[in-house]
Amino acid sequence: MRTRIDSRTSVSANRRWWDADAENYHEEHGAFLGAESADGDFVWCPEGLREEDVRLLGEVADRVVLEVGCGSAPCSRWLAAQGARVIGLDLSREMLRRGQVAMAPGGPQPGLVQAGAEQLPFADNVFDIVCSAFGAVPFVADSAGVMAEVARVLKPGGRWVFSVNHPMRWAFPDDPGPAGLTVMLPYFDRTPYVETESDGTVSYVEHHRTLGDRIREIRDAGLLLVDLIEPEWPEGFDQEWGQWSPLRGHYFPGTAIFCCTKPA
């Protein structure tokens, strides 16, 4: 359903959701994400865009990197394997536990911190790069606050790259088949998507921002948007992920990747 929800309820619900759903999530998506690999992998989106190929973060060796919404930290482990000094941050204790279990002695060992994205527990101007692959940003009520926090902890000249659901997909049903090609909701309706338990307890929350909203949040945080990537569905790739599918990917993008910098 769609209903208004405050930030505290959103945070609490999503923490419980990801703690409870961690096992199912990894059974369904772990292999694709490299979640069980000690060296990890960095997959930006269900379209399969990998940092190893696109290098949106630039040179990472010896850079101080923060991953926001790291989940079980496959991206953080991959970055550490490339020589970055990495901290992975996530709201879910169970996701972070799985990330710790996946690490191998002598392998990549990123630091893991349990915290929310709306109040990053770090000093100003400490990270060369901040990144997020479908982590945190779609699940917080105050995404403008997240942009401001990222700008605060980034060093001047630092880079902020994050991927989220493409805003236009909000108007379509969460269905990978033909039913998912028909607009059902107003694109400009920013009322959060909320799931509840039988007793009315909020169990999951996702927040919508239009493309313009995202761009203005970046600008208002004092960051510069240098690129916006809308990955095309790869030819011959037939793996579905929720509403992402070859059928829908043929007609419209499912992912938006925002590439930003903090002015030097």
Summary of the structure (lengths in Angstrom):
residues: 264
radius of gyration: 17.5
end to end distance: 43.3
largest distance: 51.1
contacts: 881
relative contact order: 0.17
helix: 33%
strand: 23%
